Amino acid sequence: MPHISLPEGLPGISSGFAFRPETAKPMRELAHVLLHGPSTLTAGERELIATFVSSKNDCYFCQTSHGAAATAHLGNDSEVVEQVKHDFLQAKVSDKLKALLVIAGQVQEGGKNVSTESVEKARLQGATDLEIHDTVLIAAAFCMYNRYVDGLATWQPRDPAMYASMGEHLATHGYLTPSTRSVLEVAK
């Protein structure tokens, strides 16, 4: 049961966005730039960073929806998503992404936990300053998104088909247009 009167039937962050559209717009735009916009990191890699941080924050809605988006970007390889959530150092991802996930995990624990050593290790694996910047910002933004979703006690359904549909929508269309219609159709 949400802590405030949110629109019924909208899962996770969608209900907060519908409650306050004027704050939803910049939050959607930020997610779109970070996860769907042009980057030297693939959209799948960026979704894995978001999924990893959301998993560490124990935000079911975000880790599941962004895990589904990562799965869609990665050719429906959900095994990699699960590996990243549970033991990213053993996951079938690049050494550069592993080094960036170390940084993302440090951000999740607290911004001041990011060490010069972890940044240097990421650089040695080929990470650029822009990739390091975006990793830090994705991790920081997802700490906010996770706390927004969980702090309002939003409805977080457990239907895997709903999340798969949402993930496909996010992978295909990005974050500027809500996937509410497709989510509601699956949830019924």
Buried (B, 14 or more C-beta within 10 A) or exposed (E): EBEEEBBEBBBBBBBBBBBEEEEBEEBBEBBBBBBBBEBEBBBBBBBBBBBBBBBBBEBBBBBBBBBBBBBBBBEEBBEBBBBBBEEBEEBEBBBBBBBBBBBBBBBBEEEEEBEEEBBEBBBEBEBEEEBBEBBBBBBBBBBEBBEBBBEBEBBBBEEEEBBBBBBBBBBEBBBEEBBBEBBBEBBE
